[in-house]
Amino acid sequence: MAKKNEATGTIKVRLVKGLRGTKGIHRLSVKALGLGKLNSVRELKDSPQVRGLINKVHYLVRVEE
């Protein structure tokens, strides 16, 4: 599922698909991850909450190394 940076305990998440036509709750999940525009990247602390958000919008985001 999500790749984890072992040294720092963080994961990088990139928004790879636009939000038009998606459910409102999925838009809120993307916003909660801190992603706004297409191809924006955030480095987030690896936690069960973040993994749950990523799992919910897996078709919109890509987890990078």
C-alpha positions as a Markdown table, in Angstrom:
| # | Residue | x | y | z |
|---|---|---|---|---|
| 1 | Met | 0.0 | 0.0 | 0.0 |
| 2 | Ala | 1.9 | 3.1 | 1.2 |
| 3 | Lys | 5.6 | 3.2 | 1.0 |
| 4 | Lys | 7.3 | 4.3 | 4.2 |
| 5 | Asn | 10.5 | 6.2 | 4.6 |
| 6 | Glu | 12.1 | 4.1 | 7.4 |
| 7 | Ala | 14.5 | 6.8 | 8.6 |
| 8 | Thr | 12.0 | 9.6 | 9.2 |
| 9 | Gly | 8.6 | 7.8 | 9.3 |
| 10 | Thr | 7.1 | 10.0 | 6.6 |
| 11 | Ile | 5.4 | 9.3 | 3.3 |
| 12 | Lys | 5.0 | 11.5 | 0.2 |
| 13 | Val | 1.6 | 11.9 | -1.3 |
| 14 | Arg | 0.9 | 13.4 | -4.8 |
| 15 | Leu | -2.5 | 14.4 | -6.2 |
| 16 | Val | -2.5 | 12.9 | -9.7 |
| 17 | Lys | -6.2 | 13.2 | -10.7 |
| 18 | Gly | -8.5 | 16.2 | -10.6 |
| 19 | Leu | -11.4 | 16.5 | -8.1 |
| 20 | Arg | -14.2 | 17.2 | -10.6 |
| 21 | Gly | -16.9 | 14.6 | -10.4 |
| 22 | Thr | -15.8 | 13.1 | -7.2 |
| 23 | Lys | -17.8 | 12.7 | -4.0 |
| 24 | Gly | -17.8 | 15.6 | -1.5 |
| 25 | Ile | -16.4 | 13.4 | 1.3 |
| 26 | His | -13.5 | 12.4 | -1.0 |
| 27 | Arg | -12.8 | 16.1 | -1.7 |
| 28 | Leu | -12.6 | 16.7 | 2.0 |
| 29 | Ser | -10.3 | 13.8 | 2.4 |
| 30 | Val | -7.9 | 15.3 | -0.2 |
| 31 | Lys | -8.1 | 18.6 | 1.5 |
| 32 | Ala | -7.3 | 17.0 | 4.9 |
| 33 | Leu | -4.2 | 15.5 | 3.3 |
| 34 | Gly | -3.1 | 19.1 | 2.5 |
| 35 | Leu | -3.4 | 18.6 | -1.3 |
| 36 | Gly | -5.0 | 21.4 | -3.3 |
| 37 | Lys | -3.9 | 21.6 | -7.0 |
| 38 | Leu | -3.1 | 18.8 | -9.4 |
| 39 | Asn | 0.4 | 17.4 | -8.9 |
| 40 | Ser | 0.8 | 19.0 | -5.5 |
| 41 | Val | 3.0 | 17.0 | -3.1 |
| 42 | Arg | 2.9 | 16.7 | 0.7 |
| 43 | Glu | 5.2 | 14.8 | 3.0 |
| 44 | Leu | 3.1 | 13.5 | 5.9 |
| 45 | Lys | 3.8 | 11.7 | 9.1 |
| 46 | Asp | 3.1 | 8.0 | 8.6 |
| 47 | Ser | 0.1 | 7.2 | 10.9 |
| 48 | Pro | -3.0 | 5.1 | 10.7 |
| 49 | Gln | -5.2 | 8.2 | 10.2 |
| 50 | Val | -3.1 | 9.3 | 7.2 |
| 51 | Arg | -3.1 | 5.8 | 5.7 |
| 52 | Gly | -6.9 | 5.7 | 6.1 |
| 53 | Leu | -7.3 | 9.0 | 4.2 |
| 54 | Ile | -5.0 | 7.7 | 1.4 |
| 55 | Asn | -6.9 | 4.4 | 1.2 |
| 56 | Lys | -10.2 | 6.3 | 0.8 |
| 57 | Val | -8.9 | 8.4 | -2.1 |
| 58 | His | -6.5 | 5.8 | -3.5 |
| 59 | Tyr | -7.7 | 6.5 | -7.1 |
| 60 | Leu | -6.8 | 10.2 | -6.8 |
| 61 | Val | -3.4 | 10.1 | -5.2 |
| 62 | Arg | -0.1 | 8.4 | -5.6 |
| 63 | Val | 2.3 | 7.5 | -2.8 |
| 64 | Glu | 5.9 | 8.3 | -3.7 |
| 65 | Glu | 9.2 | 7.3 | -2.3 |
